[in-house]
Amino acid sequence: MNGRKPPVLSRQAGVALITAVLLVAIATLLAAKMSWDNQLNIRRTETTLMQEQARLFALGAESVSVEILRRDSNSFDYLCDDWAYQIHYGCEGAFPLIQEVGIEELVLGEMEGKLFDAQGKLNINNLIQAEFEEPNETVRQIFLRLFDILGVEQVVLDSIIDWLDTNTVPNGAGAEDGTYTALDPPYRPANSYMTSISELRAVNGVNEEIFQTLLPHITAIEPGWCGSANGLTPVNMNFATAEVLGSLHED
């Protein structure tokens, strides 16, 4: 006898070793996957809690604003009204955001804000007549003058009008469905009034620089909500910027 193992037993030992290695590898992968999922769930929970916390802070700021406006007894608004000043927390400036942790208070950050009269800006929804078909030419000329003052090209205004109107014919050098559906990802213009001025970011030709340039001077208010009999929102001269005031008058 030479003491050698039968070949079949040697092959079986090799298979067993490979199987053991595979089981260890699978177990490692499963453990890593479980650890990753656990960390992901923790982050999702933290994000949800922070979002809810931020929402409650925003509701608190809204309550403060409502109370300040409730105390305003003037029949007209001007820059010396209490609400027109920066909202401060006593002499400290910004409101501290505090979370109670047991018997201790954890300062999460600070929050400050300022109320402004939206009617001190041009209402972008004034551009379109009630039937959503044709632009109001008088309002269009006002916006043209504002864009000229701010150095924004007319093509942006044409695209804004196309975003608001219901037809599919481009206004001047504007953009309709074909332009937006060719984007990645594709989408369609609203073909209705803007509900928030942030919607302007989706309009063709409006980049962040243009948006920030226009933001101090334009807003989005539902027609007729605080307007005149013709549905157009008037401008409160007491709070209008110099650029808005300059756009209201023809040269």
PEWO-V899075 format. One record per residue. N is the residue number from 0. SS is DSSP state (A for helix, B for strand, O for the rest). PHI is phi in whole degrees, 0 to 359 (* if undefined). PSI is psi in degrees with one decimal (999 if undefined). Layout:
N:SS:PHI:PSI / N:SS:PHI:PSI
This chain:
0:O:*:134.2 / 1:O:263:-3.6 / 2:O:80:1.9 / 3:O:285:146.0 / 4:O:284:146.2 / 5:O:302:142.2 / 6:A:305:-35.6 / 7:A:295:-37.9 / 8:A:292:-35.8 / 9:A:297:-41.5 / 10:A:294:-38.9 / 11:A:296:-38.4 / 12:A:295:-37.9 / 13:A:294:-41.5 / 14:A:296:-41.0 / 15:A:297:-40.3 / 16:A:295:-45.2 / 17:A:298:-41.2 / 18:A:298:-42.9 / 19:A:297:-43.1 / 20:A:298:-42.4 / 21:A:296:-40.9 / 22:A:296:-40.5 / 23:A:296:-42.1 / 24:A:297:-44.2 / 25:A:296:-42.9 / 26:A:298:-39.0 / 27:A:295:-43.9 / 28:A:298:-43.2 / 29:A:296:-40.7 / 30:A:295:-41.9 / 31:A:296:-40.6 / 32:A:296:-42.9 / 33:A:295:-39.9 / 34:A:295:-42.7 / 35:A:297:-46.4 / 36:A:299:-39.1 / 37:A:296:-45.3 / 38:A:296:-38.6 / 39:A:295:-41.9 / 40:A:295:-37.9 / 41:A:297:-45.3 / 42:A:295:-39.1 / 43:A:297:-42.1 / 44:A:296:-43.8 / 45:A:299:-42.9 / 46:A:297:-43.0 / 47:A:298:-43.0 / 48:A:295:-41.8 / 49:A:294:-38.8 / 50:A:296:-43.0 / 51:A:295:-39.5 / 52:A:297:-44.1 / 53:A:297:-38.0 / 54:A:296:-41.3 / 55:A:292:-37.8 / 56:A:297:-41.4 / 57:A:295:-39.8 / 58:A:296:-36.4 / 59:A:296:-43.9 / 60:A:297:-38.1 / 61:A:296:-39.5 / 62:A:296:-40.8 / 63:A:298:-42.9 / 64:A:296:-42.8 / 65:A:299:-41.8 / 66:A:295:-40.0 / 67:A:297:-43.4 / 68:A:292:-33.4 / 69:A:295:-32.4 / 70:A:282:-13.1 / 71:O:284:110.4 / 72:O:257:1.5 / 73:O:289:147.5 / 74:O:277:-8.6 / 75:O:218:160.7 / 76:O:251:140.8 / 77:O:208:174.8 / 78:O:292:-15.1 / 79:O:269:0.0 / 80:O:295:149.9 / 81:A:302:-38.8 / 82:A:291:-19.2 / 83:A:278:-5.0 / 84:O:268:161.7 / 85:B:298:134.7 / 86:B:281:121.8 / 87:O:239:159.8 / 88:O:257:93.9 / 89:O:57:-129.8 / 90:O:261:3.9 / 91:O:276:-17.2 / 92:O:96:-109.1 / 93:O:286:155.7 / 94:B:285:126.9 / 95:B:286:138.4 / 96:B:262:109.6 / 97:B:244:135.4 / 98:B:240:129.0 / 99:B:279:123.6 / 100:B:240:98.7 / 101:O:67:-123.3 / 102:O:264:0.3 / 103:B:256:160.2 / 104:B:245:124.0 / 105:B:258:120.9 / 106:B:276:114.0 / 107:B:275:-24.0 / 108:B:161:-157.2 / 109:B:225:156.8 / 110:B:220:135.1 / 111:O:219:158.2 / 112:B:203:174.3 / 113:B:210:133.0 / 114:O:275:144.8 / 115:O:218:156.4 / 116:O:273:113.6 / 117:A:298:-25.3 / 118:A:284:-1.4 / 119:A:280:-1.4 / 120:O:243:166.6 / 121:B:281:131.1 / 122:B:278:115.2 / 123:A:296:-25.8 / 124:A:287:-12.4 / 125:A:292:-15.2 / 126:A:296:-28.5 / 127:B:249:137.2 / 128:O:293:167.4 / 129:O:301:-31.3 / 130:O:279:1.6 / 131:O:64:18.3 / 132:O:257:-52.7 / 133:O:243:146.6 / 134:B:289:149.7 / 135:O:284:111.5 / 136:A:296:-36.1 / 137:A:297:-46.3 / 138:A:293:-37.5 / 139:A:300:-41.7 / 140:A:295:-36.9 / 141:A:297:-45.1 / 142:A:293:-35.4 / 143:A:299:-42.0 / 144:A:293:-39.1 / 145:A:296:-44.9 / 146:A:298:-37.1 / 147:A:294:-40.9 / 148:A:297:-39.7 / 149:A:275:-8.1 / 150:O:77:28.0 / 151:O:260:133.6 / 152:O:292:150.2 / 153:A:297:-29.0 / 154:A:303:-31.5 / 155:A:294:-41.6 / 156:A:295:-39.8 / 157:A:300:-40.7 / 158:A:292:-35.9 / 159:A:296:-43.6 / 160:A:298:-42.1 / 161:A:295:-32.0 / 162:A:293:-32.4 / 163:A:271:-36.8 / 164:O:283:164.7 / 165:O:264:-10.7 / 166:O:279:170.7 / 167:O:248:16.7 / 168:O:262:120.7 / 169:O:302:137.2 / 170:O:270:111.8 / 171:O:60:-120.1 / 172:O:261:25.0 / 173:O:286:-165.1 / 174:O:221:135.2 / 175:O:240:-159.2 / 176:A:309:-42.5 / 177:A:302:-36.9 / 178:A:291:-42.8 / 179:A:282:-35.6 / 180:A:287:-14.7 / 181:O:273:-4.4 / 182:O:280:167.9 / 183:O:232:105.8 / 184:O:280:153.2 / 185:O:281:153.0 / 186:O:204:175.8 / 187:O:242:153.1 / 188:O:294:156.8 / 189:O:293:-36.3 / 190:O:54:40.5 / 191:O:196:176.4 / 192:O:297:149.9 / 193:O:282:137.4 / 194:O:266:-19.4 / 195:O:212:143.4 / 196:A:293:-18.9 / 197:A:296:-20.8 / 198:A:298:-20.6 / 199:A:300:-26.3 / 200:A:298:-24.5 / 201:A:276:-9.4 / 202:O:285:137.7 / 203:O:302:130.9 / 204:O:92:-8.2 / 205:O:265:105.4 / 206:O:264:-179.3 / 207:A:295:-35.4 / 208:A:295:-45.0 / 209:A:294:-40.8 / 210:A:300:-46.6 / 211:A:292:-29.7 / 212:A:291:-39.3 / 213:A:278:-28.4 / 214:A:306:-41.6 / 215:O:291:-10.2 / 216:O:240:-11.5 / 217:B:229:157.2 / 218:B:214:177.0 / 219:O:232:106.0 / 220:O:239:136.4 / 221:O:300:127.8 / 222:O:304:134.7 / 223:O:86:-12.2 / 224:O:294:-42.4 / 225:O:219:38.6 / 226:O:251:-168.4 / 227:O:269:-172.6 / 228:O:297:-27.9 / 229:O:275:5.4 / 230:O:86:-4.2 / 231:O:272:138.6 / 232:O:278:118.2 / 233:O:287:162.9 / 234:O:262:130.3 / 235:O:278:106.6 / 236:O:299:-26.4 / 237:O:294:-21.1 / 238:O:237:3.2 / 239:O:287:145.2 / 240:O:285:164.8 / 241:A:299:-34.8 / 242:A:293:-41.0 / 243:A:295:-45.0 / 244:A:299:-39.5 / 245:A:293:-28.1 / 246:A:280:-16.8 / 247:O:282:-13.7 / 248:O:237:137.3 / 249:O:287:150.5 / 250:O:292:999
